[in-house]
Amino acid sequence: MDAPKIFESEYRFCLLLWEHEPVNSTRLVALCREQLGWSKATTYTVIRRLSERGVIRNENTIVSSLISKEEAQRSRLEEMMEDTFEGS
């Protein structure tokens, strides 16, 4: 199964998550504010979207990933190659 699509800003969020997981969502909001310049609302929106797509899990305010950094990188690389070389 291919990893779900992760957009650039979401990938930067995931890098933070992989470094600190499992992490309380309040702490994750603080990390995103410090390192990405995001508001609380932006962070919670990204958490919700990635949860809906099966990239992360948010249970009882503890956020953790469902896919590995390597899986996400492989998916991003395959997508880039497909776009660059038009499937050939």
C-alpha positions as CSV (number, residue, x, y, z in Angstrom):
1,M,0.0,0.0,0.0
2,D,1.3,3.4,-0.9
3,A,1.7,6.1,1.7
4,P,-1.0,8.8,1.6
5,K,0.0,12.0,-0.2
6,I,1.7,14.5,2.2
7,F,2.1,18.1,1.0
8,E,5.2,20.1,1.7
9,S,3.9,22.0,4.8
10,E,2.5,18.7,6.2
11,Y,5.8,17.0,5.6
12,R,7.6,19.7,7.7
13,F,5.0,19.0,10.4
14,C,5.7,15.3,10.2
15,L,9.4,15.9,10.6
16,L,8.7,17.5,13.9
17,L,6.3,14.8,14.9
18,W,8.8,12.0,14.0
19,E,11.4,13.7,16.1
20,H,9.2,14.0,19.2
21,E,6.5,11.3,19.0
22,P,4.5,10.3,20.8
23,V,3.7,13.9,21.8
24,N,0.9,15.7,23.5
25,S,-1.0,17.9,21.1
26,T,-0.4,21.0,23.3
27,R,3.3,20.4,23.1
28,L,3.0,19.9,19.4
29,V,1.2,23.3,19.0
30,A,4.1,24.9,20.9
31,L,6.7,23.2,18.6
32,C,4.9,24.2,15.5
33,R,4.7,27.8,16.7
34,E,8.4,27.8,17.5
35,Q,9.8,26.0,14.5
36,L,7.2,26.6,11.8
37,G,5.6,29.9,12.8
38,W,2.1,28.3,12.8
39,S,-0.9,29.3,14.9
40,K,-2.7,26.9,17.1
41,A,-5.6,26.7,14.6
42,T,-3.2,25.9,11.8
43,T,-1.6,23.1,13.8
44,Y,-4.9,21.6,14.7
45,T,-6.1,21.8,11.1
46,V,-3.1,19.9,9.9
47,I,-3.5,17.3,12.7
48,R,-7.2,16.8,11.7
49,R,-6.3,16.5,7.9
50,L,-3.5,14.1,8.4
51,S,-5.6,12.0,10.8
52,E,-8.4,11.8,8.2
53,R,-5.9,10.6,5.6
54,G,-4.4,7.9,7.9
55,V,-1.0,9.6,8.2
56,I,-1.1,10.2,12.0
57,R,-3.2,9.2,15.0
58,N,-4.6,11.6,17.6
59,E,-5.9,9.7,20.6
60,N,-6.6,11.3,24.0
61,T,-4.5,14.3,22.9
62,I,-1.4,12.1,22.1
63,V,-0.3,12.4,18.5
64,S,1.8,9.7,16.8
65,S,2.5,8.7,13.2
66,L,1.0,5.8,11.4
67,I,3.6,5.9,8.6
68,S,7.3,6.0,8.9
69,K,9.6,8.8,7.7
70,E,11.0,6.4,5.2
71,E,7.6,5.5,3.8
72,A,6.7,9.2,3.4
73,Q,10.0,10.0,1.7
74,R,9.6,7.0,-0.7
75,S,6.1,8.2,-1.6
76,R,7.3,11.8,-2.1
77,L,10.2,10.6,-4.3
78,E,8.0,8.4,-6.4
79,E,5.6,11.3,-6.9
80,M,8.4,13.6,-7.9
81,M,9.8,11.2,-10.4
82,E,6.3,10.6,-11.9
83,D,5.8,14.3,-12.3
84,T,9.3,15.0,-13.6
85,F,9.5,12.1,-16.1
86,E,5.8,11.8,-17.0
87,G,5.6,8.2,-16.0
88,S,8.5,7.0,-18.3
